Amino acid sequence: MSVGAGLRARGRTAHRSGTTPQLVVGISIVAVVVLGTVLAPLLAPYDPNAVDLGSMLSAPSIDPFHPFGTDQVGRDVLSRVLYGGRAALIVGLFSTLIAVTLGVLFGLLAATGRTVDAVIGRIADIQLSIPGLVLALLALSLFGTTPLGIIIIIGLEWWPMHYRVVRDKIRELTASPFVEASRLGGSGRLRTFGGHILPHLIPVLAVTVTFNVSTAVLAESGLSYLGLGSQPPTANWGLMIAESRTQLGDAWWGPVFPGLALVVFLIGVQMVGDALSRRFAATGRGGVPWI
């Protein structure tokens, strides 16, 4: 077999298994960032809040060991970047969990009848008509600038997306021949949902979840940048960019490295979402392609 034929055969095998280079790269990027933040106490060379006025705005160097340099009060930027992802990832994970839970629950309820669907649909429309920043300011005035408050804000902002996807998919599936055949065969609602509808919802939700995570992480960093999220001296990507933006000309490493960490993570999540979207679309069915 020629080299080209072998590569094509491996490519077809990867395509059939649901694994693509973009998916592998995206998962790898996300895994590296997540592990870096989780293992920050082991990987960070310094305390992220340790002040060293003798090393203020030091450029990246190996000796002394500050590969990402130091900020305006001498704190190690590498250590703060490693710790700084925690708030964004925690908010991204739990706010997405809230949004998905509400979206799926309301989507299932909307599928039970037109009246319920109309009520929930109007609530979703009202929510979508309110700008996200206005909603955030309103909620922050009620809950305060706490991680829990930000999680609730972002979770409530994005549930309509999951609700509409779930509602439309359930409507499409309930009218499909194989679901009708299952009902005629004597299957109950629970069995029909678990055996025929849920497997087709999972891949659709996998795509919306990746999109939701990236937007939630970006929203948390944006709120922190505006001073509405984490407060000093907490290490946070958005807050780090805000604190060091005035030194961009003389100490570029201050805002660049936390910004780069944020961008790299968002690119990784987006790559995963795009790869899953294309893979599920290529199957020509809603089911999980590697099963």
CORSULJO-V80572 format. One line per field, one symbol per residue. psi: psi as a letter, one per 20 degrees, with the letter a starting at -180 (. if undefined). A space follows every 10 residues. Layout:
# CORSULJO-V80572
psi = ???
This chain:
# CORSULJO-V80572
psi = prgghgghgh ghghghijpq hggggghggg gggghghgjg hhhpirphjp pniikpkpqp rhoqnmhjar aijjqphghh gghiiggghg ggghhhgggg ggggghgghh ihqhgggggh hhggggghip qhhggggghh hgirmqhggh ggghghhihh ghghggghgg gghhjqhhgh hgghijprgg hgghhhgghi hghghhghgg gggghgghgg hghhhijjcq qqkpppgghg gghjhijhhh mhhghgghhg ggggghgggh ggggggghgh hhhjrirpij .
